[in-house]
Amino acid sequence: MRNRGIILLVGVGGILGWNAIVRGQGDPLPSPSAPWLTGDLESRFQHVEKHLRGMDMTMVEVGYRYQELYWAGRDEDWEYAAYQLGKIEQSMANGIERRPARAESSRMMQAPVQLLRSVIEGKNPGNSKEPSPH
């Protein structure tokens, strides 16, 4: 019975403490793995948002992933190609979530992504390789 009381007390204390942090009350300690992330919860979110930036960082990642996808297709490494295509889609979705005003212009990626998906699923490089000089 005594153990139940202690467990209940610790649980309620933890919930109340977490609730205070989430609502912005109290000043949580900075993370030892991210000492640059200081201040109250709102300022931490603003700082992280600044680092995430907008679609420009999304497009940097998409460019990198596209290069990796190209080489995966050339090597007919379909598993790696599927992985890179998934990362491209995830990066675009995250970018649109951060910058919803870019959703319309990002639709231009839908047709190429569908085509790439069918090439990967069919394990058919089609025109993904340069023509042979012979």
ROSE-4610 file (N, C-alpha, C; in Angstrom, 1 decimal, always signed):
// ROSE-4610
residu = [M/M/M/R/R/R/N/N/N/R/R/R/G/G/G/I/I/I/I/I/I/L/L/L/L/L/L/V/V/V/G/G/G/V/V/V/G/G/G/G/G/G/I/I/I/L/L/L/G/G/G/W/W/W/N/N/N/A/A/A/I/I/I/V/V/V/R/R/R/G/G/G/Q/Q/Q/G/G/G/D/D/D/P/P/P/L/L/L/P/P/P/S/S/S/P/P/P/S/S/S/A/A/A/P/P/P/W/W/W/L/L/L/T/T/T/G/G/G/D/D/D/L/L/L/E/E/E/S/S/S/R/R/R/F/F/F/Q/Q/Q/H/H/H/V/V/V/E/E/E/K/K/K/H/H/H/L/L/L/R/R/R/G/G/G/M/M/M/D/D/D/M/M/M/T/T/T/M/M/M/V/V/V/E/E/E/V/V/V/G/G/G/Y/Y/Y/R/R/R/Y/Y/Y/Q/Q/Q/E/E/E/L/L/L/Y/Y/Y/W/W/W/A/A/A/G/G/G/R/R/R/D/D/D/E/E/E/D/D/D/W/W/W/E/E/E/Y/Y/Y/A/A/A/A/A/A/Y/Y/Y/Q/Q/Q/L/L/L/G/G/G/K/K/K/I/I/I/E/E/E/Q/Q/Q/S/S/S/M/M/M/A/A/A/N/N/N/G/G/G/I/I/I/E/E/E/R/R/R/R/R/R/P/P/P/A/A/A/R/R/R/A/A/A/E/E/E/S/S/S/S/S/S/R/R/R/M/M/M/M/M/M/Q/Q/Q/A/A/A/P/P/P/V/V/V/Q/Q/Q/L/L/L/L/L/L/R/R/R/S/S/S/V/V/V/I/I/I/E/E/E/G/G/G/K/K/K/N/N/N/P/P/P/G/G/G/N/N/N/S/S/S/K/K/K/E/E/E/P/P/P/S/S/S/P/P/P/H/H/H]
num = [1/1/1/2/2/2/3/3/3/4/4/4/5/5/5/6/6/6/7/7/7/8/8/8/9/9/9/10/10/10/11/11/11/12/12/12/13/13/13/14/14/14/15/15/15/16/16/16/17/17/17/18/18/18/19/19/19/20/20/20/21/21/21/22/22/22/23/23/23/24/24/24/25/25/25/26/26/26/27/27/27/28/28/28/29/29/29/30/30/30/31/31/31/32/32/32/33/33/33/34/34/34/35/35/35/36/36/36/37/37/37/38/38/38/39/39/39/40/40/40/41/41/41/42/42/42/43/43/43/44/44/44/45/45/45/46/46/46/47/47/47/48/48/48/49/49/49/50/50/50/51/51/51/52/52/52/53/53/53/54/54/54/55/55/55/56/56/56/57/57/57/58/58/58/59/59/59/60/60/60/61/61/61/62/62/62/63/63/63/64/64/64/65/65/65/66/66/66/67/67/67/68/68/68/69/69/69/70/70/70/71/71/71/72/72/72/73/73/73/74/74/74/75/75/75/76/76/76/77/77/77/78/78/78/79/79/79/80/80/80/81/81/81/82/82/82/83/83/83/84/84/84/85/85/85/86/86/86/87/87/87/88/88/88/89/89/89/90/90/90/91/91/91/92/92/92/93/93/93/94/94/94/95/95/95/96/96/96/97/97/97/98/98/98/99/99/99/100/100/100/101/101/101/102/102/102/103/103/103/104/104/104/105/105/105/106/106/106/107/107/107/108/108/108/109/109/109/110/110/110/111/111/111/112/112/112/113/113/113/114/114/114/115/115/115/116/116/116/117/117/117/118/118/118/119/119/119/120/120/120/121/121/121/122/122/122/123/123/123/124/124/124/125/125/125/126/126/126/127/127/127/128/128/128/129/129/129/130/130/130/131/131/131/132/132/132/133/133/133/134/134/134]
x = [+0.8/+0.0/+0.9/+1.9/+2.8/+3.5/+3.9/+4.5/+3.6/+2.3/+1.3/+1.3/+1.3/+1.3/+2.5/+3.7/+4.9/+4.8/+4.4/+4.3/+3.3/+2.2/+1.2/+1.8/+2.4/+3.0/+4.0/+4.9/+6.0/+5.3/+4.3/+3.6/+2.9/+2.2/+1.5/+2.5/+3.6/+4.6/+5.2/+5.5/+6.0/+5.1/+3.8/+2.8/+2.7/+2.6/+2.5/+3.8/+4.9/+6.2/+6.2/+5.9/+5.8/+4.8/+3.7/+2.6/+3.1/+3.9/+4.4/+5.4/+6.2/+7.2/+6.5/+5.5/+4.8/+4.1/+3.5/+2.7/+3.7/+5.0/+5.9/+6.2/+5.7/+6.1/+7.3/+8.1/+9.3/+10.4/+11.6/+12.6/+13.4/+13.0/+13.7/+15.2/+16.0/+17.4/+17.8/+18.9/+19.3/+19.8/+19.6/+20.0/+21.5/+22.1/+23.6/+24.0/+23.1/+23.5/+23.2/+22.5/+22.2/+22.3/+23.5/+23.7/+23.3/+23.2/+22.8/+21.3/+20.6/+19.2/+18.8/+18.7/+18.5/+17.2/+16.9/+15.7/+14.4/+13.3/+12.1/+11.6/+10.6/+10.1/+9.8/+9.2/+8.8/+10.1/+11.1/+12.3/+13.0/+13.0/+13.6/+13.0/+11.6/+10.9/+11.3/+11.4/+11.7/+13.1/+14.0/+15.4/+15.5/+14.8/+14.8/+14.1/+13.1/+12.4/+13.4/+14.2/+15.2/+16.2/+16.6/+17.5/+16.9/+15.6/+15.0/+14.8/+14.6/+14.3/+13.1/+13.1/+12.0/+12.3/+11.7/+11.9/+13.3/+14.1/+15.5/+16.3/+16.1/+16.8/+16.2/+14.9/+14.2/+14.8/+15.0/+15.5/+17.0/+17.8/+19.1/+19.1/+18.3/+18.2/+17.6/+16.6/+16.1/+17.2/+18.0/+19.0/+20.0/+20.4/+21.3/+20.7/+19.5/+18.8/+18.6/+18.4/+18.2/+19.5/+20.6/+21.9/+22.1/+21.8/+21.9/+21.0/+19.8/+18.8/+19.3/+19.9/+20.4/+21.5/+22.4/+23.5/+22.9/+21.9/+21.3/+20.6/+19.9/+19.3/+20.4/+21.4/+22.5/+23.1/+23.2/+23.7/+22.7/+21.4/+20.3/+20.2/+20.5/+20.3/+18.9/+17.9/+16.5/+16.1/+16.7/+16.4/+16.8/+18.1/+18.6/+17.9/+17.5/+16.7/+15.4/+14.7/+13.4/+13.6/+14.7/+14.9/+15.1/+15.9/+16.1/+14.8/+14.0/+12.8/+11.9/+11.8/+11.0/+11.5/+12.8/+13.4/+13.1/+13.1/+12.7/+11.2/+10.4/+8.9/+8.8/+9.5/+9.4/+9.9/+11.0/+11.6/+10.6/+10.0/+9.1/+7.8/+7.4/+6.2/+6.5/+7.7/+8.1/+8.3/+8.8/+9.0/+7.6/+6.7/+5.3/+4.6/+4.9/+4.3/+4.9/+6.2/+6.8/+6.3/+6.2/+5.8/+4.6/+3.4/+2.2/+2.0/+2.5/+2.3/+3.0/+4.0/+4.7/+4.1/+3.0/+2.3/+2.0/+1.4/+1.0/+2.2/+3.3/+4.5/+5.2/+5.0/+5.7/+5.0/+3.8/+3.0/+3.7/+4.6/+5.4/+6.2/+6.4/+7.2/+6.4/+5.1/+4.2/+4.4/+4.4/+4.5/+5.9/+7.0/+8.3/+8.5/+7.9/+8.0/+7.2/+6.1/+5.3/+6.0/+6.6/+7.4/+8.6/+9.3/+10.5/+10.0/+8.9/+8.4/+8.1/+7.5/+7.2/+8.5/+9.5/+10.8/+11.4/+11.4/+12.0/+11.2/+9.9/+9.1/+9.2/+9.4/+9.5/+11.0/+11.9/+13.3/+13.7/+13.3/+13.5/+14.1/+15.4/+16.1/+15.6/+15.1/+14.6/+15.6/+15.4/+16.3/+17.2/+17.3/+18.1/+19.6/+20.0/+21.4/+21.7/+22.9/+23.3/+23.4/+23.1/+23.2/+24.6/+24.7/+26.1/+26.7/+28.0/+28.7/+28.8/+28.5/+28.7/+27.4]
y = [-1.2/+0.0/+1.3/+1.2/+2.4/+2.6/+1.5/+1.7/+2.3/+2.0/+2.6/+4.1/+4.5/+5.9/+6.7/+6.0/+6.6/+6.7/+5.6/+5.6/+6.7/+6.8/+7.7/+9.2/+9.4/+10.7/+11.1/+10.2/+10.4/+10.6/+9.8/+10.0/+11.3/+11.7/+13.0/+14.2/+14.1/+15.1/+15.2/+14.1/+14.1/+14.7/+14.4/+14.9/+16.4/+16.9/+18.3/+19.0/+18.5/+19.1/+19.2/+18.1/+18.1/+19.1/+19.2/+20.1/+21.5/+21.8/+23.2/+23.5/+22.6/+22.8/+23.0/+22.1/+22.2/+23.6/+24.0/+25.3/+26.5/+26.2/+27.3/+27.9/+27.2/+27.7/+26.9/+27.5/+26.9/+27.1/+26.9/+27.0/+25.7/+24.8/+23.6/+23.8/+22.8/+22.9/+22.7/+23.3/+23.1/+21.6/+21.1/+19.7/+19.7/+18.7/+18.6/+18.3/+17.7/+17.4/+18.5/+19.6/+20.7/+22.0/+22.3/+23.5/+24.8/+24.8/+26.1/+26.3/+25.4/+25.4/+25.9/+27.2/+27.7/+28.5/+28.9/+29.8/+29.0/+29.8/+29.1/+28.3/+27.6/+26.7/+27.4/+28.6/+29.3/+29.8/+30.3/+30.7/+29.6/+28.4/+27.2/+26.8/+26.8/+26.5/+27.5/+28.8/+29.8/+29.6/+29.2/+28.9/+27.7/+26.7/+25.5/+25.8/+26.6/+27.0/+27.7/+28.6/+29.3/+28.4/+27.4/+26.4/+25.5/+25.2/+24.4/+25.1/+26.4/+27.3/+26.8/+27.2/+26.9/+25.9/+26.2/+25.2/+25.2/+26.2/+26.2/+25.0/+24.7/+23.5/+22.2/+22.2/+21.1/+20.8/+21.8/+21.6/+21.2/+21.6/+21.1/+19.6/+19.2/+17.7/+17.0/+17.5/+16.8/+16.7/+17.8/+17.7/+16.6/+16.5/+15.4/+14.1/+13.9/+12.6/+12.2/+13.2/+13.0/+12.4/+13.0/+12.5/+11.1/+10.8/+9.4/+8.5/+9.0/+8.2/+7.9/+8.9/+8.7/+7.6/+7.6/+6.6/+5.2/+5.2/+3.9/+3.3/+4.2/+3.7/+3.2/+3.9/+3.5/+2.1/+1.9/+0.7/-0.4/+0.0/-0.9/-1.5/-0.6/-0.9/-0.4/-1.2/-0.8/-0.5/-1.2/-1.0/+0.4/+0.7/+2.0/+3.1/+2.9/+3.9/+4.1/+3.1/+3.2/+4.0/+3.7/+4.5/+5.9/+6.3/+7.7/+8.4/+7.7/+8.3/+8.5/+7.6/+7.8/+9.0/+9.2/+10.4/+11.7/+11.6/+12.8/+13.2/+12.2/+12.5/+13.0/+12.4/+12.8/+14.3/+14.6/+15.9/+16.9/+16.6/+17.5/+17.7/+16.7/+16.8/+17.6/+17.4/+18.3/+19.7/+20.0/+21.4/+22.0/+21.3/+21.8/+22.1/+21.2/+21.4/+22.7/+23.0/+24.2/+25.4/+25.3/+26.4/+26.0/+26.0/+25.6/+26.4/+27.6/+28.4/+27.8/+26.9/+26.3/+25.0/+24.6/+23.4/+23.3/+24.4/+24.4/+24.2/+25.0/+24.8/+23.5/+22.8/+21.6/+20.4/+20.7/+19.6/+19.2/+20.0/+19.7/+18.4/+18.0/+16.8/+15.6/+15.7/+14.5/+13.5/+14.1/+13.2/+12.5/+13.3/+12.6/+11.5/+11.8/+10.8/+9.6/+9.7/+8.5/+7.7/+8.4/+7.8/+7.0/+7.7/+7.0/+5.8/+6.0/+4.8/+3.6/+3.9/+2.7/+2.1/+2.9/+2.4/+1.5/+2.0/+1.3/+0.0/+0.1/-1.1/-2.1/-1.7/-2.6/-3.0/-2.5/-2.8/-2.7/-1.6/-1.4/+0.0/+0.0/+1.3/+2.2/+1.5/+2.3/+3.2/+4.5/+5.5/+6.1/+5.4/+6.0/+5.8/+5.0/+4.9/+5.6/+6.2/+6.8/+5.7/+6.0/+5.0/+4.5/+3.3/+2.6/+3.2/+3.5/+4.0/+3.0/+1.7/+0.7/+0.5]
z = [+0.0/+0.0/+0.0/+0.8/+0.9/-0.5/-1.2/-2.5/-3.5/-3.4/-4.3/-4.1/-2.9/-2.6/-3.1/-3.0/-3.5/-5.0/-5.7/-7.1/-7.6/-7.0/-7.3/-7.2/-6.1/-5.8/-6.9/-7.2/-8.2/-9.6/-9.9/-11.2/-11.3/-10.3/-10.3/-10.4/-9.6/-9.7/-11.1/-11.7/-13.0/-14.0/-13.9/-14.9/-14.7/-13.4/-13.1/-13.6/-13.4/-13.9/-15.4/-16.1/-17.5/-18.1/-17.4/-17.8/-17.7/-16.6/-16.5/-17.6/-17.9/-19.0/-20.3/-20.7/-21.9/-22.0/-21.0/-21.0/-21.0/-20.9/-20.9/-19.5/-18.4/-17.1/-16.6/-15.9/-15.4/-16.5/-16.2/-17.2/-17.2/-18.2/-18.3/-18.5/-18.0/-18.2/-19.6/-20.1/-21.5/-21.6/-22.8/-23.1/-23.2/-22.6/-22.7/-24.1/-24.9/-26.3/-27.2/-26.7/-27.6/-26.7/-26.3/-25.4/-26.1/-27.4/-28.1/-28.0/-27.5/-27.3/-25.9/-25.7/-24.3/-24.3/-23.1/-23.0/-22.7/-22.6/-22.4/-23.6/-23.5/-24.5/-25.8/-25.7/-26.9/-27.7/-26.9/-27.6/-28.2/-27.6/-28.1/-29.5/-29.5/-30.7/-31.8/-31.5/-32.5/-33.0/-32.1/-32.5/-33.5/-33.1/-34.0/-35.3/-35.3/-36.6/-37.5/-36.9/-37.7/-38.3/-37.6/-38.2/-39.2/-39.1/-40.1/-41.4/-41.3/-42.5/-43.3/-44.6/-45.4/-46.5/-47.7/-48.8/-49.3/-49.0/-49.5/-49.0/-47.7/-47.2/-47.7/-47.9/-48.5/-49.8/-50.6/-52.0/-52.0/-51.0/-50.9/-50.6/-49.7/-49.5/-50.7/-51.4/-52.5/-53.6/-53.8/-54.8/-54.5/-53.2/-52.8/-53.0/-52.6/-52.7/-54.2/-55.0/-56.4/-57.0/-56.7/-57.1/-56.7/-55.5/-55.0/-55.7/-56.0/-56.8/-58.2/-58.8/-60.1/-60.2/-59.2/-59.2/-58.8/-58.0/-57.6/-58.9/-59.7/-60.9/-61.9/-62.0/-62.9/-62.5/-61.2/-60.7/-60.5/-60.9/-60.7/-59.3/-58.3/-56.9/-56.5/-56.8/-56.7/-55.2/-54.3/-52.9/-52.4/-52.8/-52.4/-53.2/-54.4/-55.2/-54.5/-54.1/-53.4/-52.1/-51.4/-50.2/-50.4/-51.5/-51.8/-52.3/-53.0/-53.5/-52.3/-51.4/-50.1/-49.4/-49.3/-48.6/-49.3/-50.6/-51.4/-51.1/-51.1/-50.8/-49.3/-48.4/-47.0/-46.9/-47.5/-47.4/-48.0/-49.1/-49.7/-48.8/-48.3/-47.4/-46.1/-45.6/-44.4/-44.8/-46.0/-46.5/-46.7/-47.2/-47.4/-46.1/-45.1/-43.8/-43.2/-43.4/-42.9/-43.6/-45.0/-45.8/-46.7/-46.2/-47.0/-48.2/-48.3/-49.5/-50.7/-50.4/-51.5/-52.0/-51.5/-51.8/-53.3/-53.8/-55.2/-56.2/-55.9/-56.8/-56.7/-55.5/-55.3/-56.1/-56.5/-57.3/-58.5/-59.0/-60.2/-60.1/-58.8/-58.5/-58.6/-58.6/-58.5/-59.7/-60.9/-62.1/-62.2/-62.0/-62.0/-60.9/-59.7/-58.6/-59.0/-59.6/-60.0/-61.1/-62.0/-63.1/-62.5/-61.6/-60.9/-60.1/-59.4/-58.6/-59.5/-60.7/-61.6/-62.1/-62.4/-62.9/-61.8/-60.6/-59.4/-59.2/-59.1/-58.8/-59.9/-61.2/-62.3/-62.5/-61.7/-61.8/-63.3/-63.9/-65.3/-65.5/-65.8/-65.9/-67.1/-68.1/-69.3/-69.8/-69.8/-70.3/-69.2/-68.1/-67.0/-67.2/-68.2/-68.5/-69.9/-70.0/-71.3/-72.3/-73.6/-74.6/-74.7/-75.1/-75.3/-76.5/-76.4/-77.6/-78.8/-78.5/-79.5/-80.3]
